Amino acid sequence: MRILVTNDDGIDALGIKRLVEALLTLEGAEVYIVAPVEEKSGVGHGITYRSALAPEQRDFYGMPVKAWAVNGNPADCVKAAYHLLFEHGKKPDIVFSGINVGTNLGRDIYYSGTCSGAREAVILGVPGVALSYDNWFDQDNYGDVVEMIRPIVKEFSDRAVKGELASEVFWNINIPHVPLAEVKGMVPATLSMNHYEDKYSEEAEGYYLAREYPQVMPLAEPLDYDLLKHGYIAITPVHIDATDRTLLKQMDNWTLLKAWGKQEE
């Protein structure tokens, strides 16, 4: 079983180390790490094509893995690994991206480099899983996260090898920052698209983006933000084809499109 690992916090981040520790407990796992040489949070799905990528092989904490640091974004790392690292016919069975410092919930999936690593895998025809941990205000503390994710990475890896994971879908997983004994369960979740407000604060050198989060309310819907804040691991399947096919059909009745069709006739 060939597993590719990336992240957006950089190859030296603690989160990716914890992820690899969990992956190395899987029987027969062959782990490859291709991650940014420096932090690339919030880069979205950006790729590098106006300058050269220069992968640098690294030792990774003395672990029995192969690792490279890349002067690019998470999507670059997965794309470069797929085309340059793996021989033809030997693509990875699955890509794990993370573990991110802090969550990636709701519309974060569009900004997140962590999510882009998993999404790029799916674009290339490989299952992708993004993992994020709610420790933004306690960044050096990964608590029981290795124990929490062991069954997760095993389940997804086993399903990937058997071909049981849906194509064109990456999996976005958010883990609460609580002791293992306090995790209430793992729950399928929908994206919480409006769980924070963007605010800009003025400083001497300009404006900084910040966020305001609402008070945690009782669970009413299976939204990833609410579930996470109530102590659940939230798992969201995210389809990479964003086409709204219902609206496509409705557009047949648009006056503009009908008029355009008549002009062509």
N, C-alpha and C positions, 0 to 999 in steps of 0.2 A: 504494500500500500504506500503510494507516493503522496506525500502531503507537502504543499507549498504554504509558507507562512509569510505574511507581510503585515505592515501596520502604517499608521501615519504619525506616530510619536517618535519615530526614529529607531534604528536598530539597537541602540544602547538603552532604550526605555525598559523599565521594569515590567511593564505589562506584557510585552512580547516574550520576555523570559518566562513569566508565569504560564503563558499559553504553551510554550514549547515544553515546559515541565509536565504539563498535563498530557500533551500529545505523546511524549516519550513513554507514557504508561500503556499505550496501545500496543498490542502484540503485532509484530511485523511492520511497525511504522518506520518508513524511510522519510526523514524530515529534511526539507530544504527551506532555508530562510533567505528571502530577497526583500530587503526593506530599505527605506530612505536613510541616507547617511546622517540626516538631520531632521528635526521636527517639520512635518508638513501638514499640520492640522488645518482644517478649513479650506483646503485647496480644491475640494470637489473632485470632479473627474478630469482634472487637467492632465494633459500629456505633454511630453517634451519632443519637439521635432525640429526646432531651429538651432539646437546645440546637441552635442554628442553625449550619450550616456556612457559612463565609464565604471562598470561594476568592479568593486574591489573585494576580493575574497577575505573573509575574516574568521578568526576563532570566535566561537560563541560560548563564552563562559565555560570552556572546556567540555561542552556537551558533545555527544556523538551525532553531530549534524553537520551539514554543509551550509555555509552562510556567506552572503555577499551584501555589501552596502552599495547603494546606487545613488548617484547624484540626480535624483528625480523624484517624482511623486509616486504615491502608492499604485496608481494605475500603470505608470511606467514600469514599476517593479514587476507587476504581474505579467504585463505584456512582454517585457524583456526576458523574464524567466521562461515564459512559454515558448518563445521563439529561439532563444539562445541557449538556455540551460538544458532543456529536455530534448533528447534525440527524437527524430520523427517516429511517431507511434508510441512514444513513452511519456505522454503528457501526464501531469499530476492527476490523481484521482479526485482531489478536493483541495480547495484553497481556504485557509482560515486567515482572517484579517483582524488584528487586535493584539492584546486586549487594550482597548482605548481607555485613556484616563478621562473619566466622565462619560456621560450618556450620549447616545445618538438616537433621539426620539423624534417622532413626527417628521416635520420638514427638514430636520437635521440631515436626513438621508441624502439630500441634494447638495449640502455643503461639505459633508464629511469625507475626509480622505480614507478613513477606515471603511466606510461603506463602498467607496469607489473601488477599493481593492477587491472586495467580494463581487461587486457588479462587473468589473473587468473580467474576472474569471468566468462569469456566466456568459458574457459577450463572446468569449473564446471557446465556449462549449464545455466548461468545467464547473461543477457545483461550487458555490461560494458562500461563506458564512462570515458575517461581521459580528464581533463580540465587543461590548462596551460595559464598563463598570462604573457605578455611581459614586466614585471617590474623588470628584473634582476638588472638593475642599479638604481632602485628606490624601493627597496624591502619592505619598510614599507608603501607604497602607493598602495592601491588596488582600488583607484578611484571609478568609477561607476560600478565596476565589478558585484556587486550583482544585480543591475538593468539589466545589460547585460545578465546575465545567467538565470534569472528567466524564460523567455520564452523557453530557451534551456532545462533546467531541467524539465520543465512541459511537453514539447513535447516528450522528451525521456521517461519520466516516464509514460505518458499516453500510448505511443506506446508499452512500455514494458508490462504493465498490459493487454493490448489487444493482446499481442503476435505478434505484427507487426514488431519487430526488427529482422533482419536477424541473424540466428545462426552462430557461428564460426566467428563472426566479432565483434571487439571492435571499438569504435568511438573515434578518437583522435581530440580534439578541442583546437584550439589556438586562444587567444583573444588579440587584440592589446591594448596597453597601451595609450588610448586616451579617451577623454570625450565621453559619450554615444552619444551625438549629432553628433560626428564626425565619428562614425562607419558607413562605407559605405554599409554594408550588411553582410549577412551570405552566404558563398559560398562553394559548394563542391570542395574539393581540392585533388590533388595528392601529394605524398610525394616528397619533394625536396631533393634528395639523395646526392647532391654535393654542397650545399650552403655554406659550410665552409671548411677550411683546418685546420687540427690538427698541432700544433706547440709545441715544447718543449723548455722551457726556463731554463737555468741553474742557480741555486741558490746555496748558501753555503751548504745546506743540501741535494742537489740533483736536480732532474729535475721535473719541473711542467708542466702539460699539459695545453695548452691554445688554443684558436681558433681565426682564422682570418676570418672575414666575408666580402663578396664582397660588392661593392657599390650597392645600390638599383637601379635596372633598371626598365624601363617601363614594364608593364605586357605584356608578350608574351604567356605564358602558365599558366594553373590554378595550379601552384605549391604553396604549403602551405606557404613557406617562403615569396615568392613574394606577395602573397595575403595579408598576415598578415602585411607586411611592407607598403602596400598601404592602410591600414585601414580597411581590411575586417576580419571578424571572419571566420577562415578556419576550415572546418569540413571534416575529412578523415575517411572513413570506412576501417579498416585494417583487412584483413583476417588472421586468425591464422594458416591456413594450407598453408605453404610456398612451397608445392610441385609444380614444374613446369611440368604440365602434357603434354605440347607440347614436351618438351625434353624427357620425358619418352617414348613417341612413337618413337622419332628419335633414341633413344638408341637401339631399336630393330635391327638397321642396323650396330651397332658397331661391328667391327671385333672381338674384345675381347669377347663380349657377345656371338657372334655366335660360336666362337671357344670353349668357355666354355660349351655351350649347346651340341656340338658334343662330347666333352669328357664324359659328363654324359651319353649320349646315348651308 
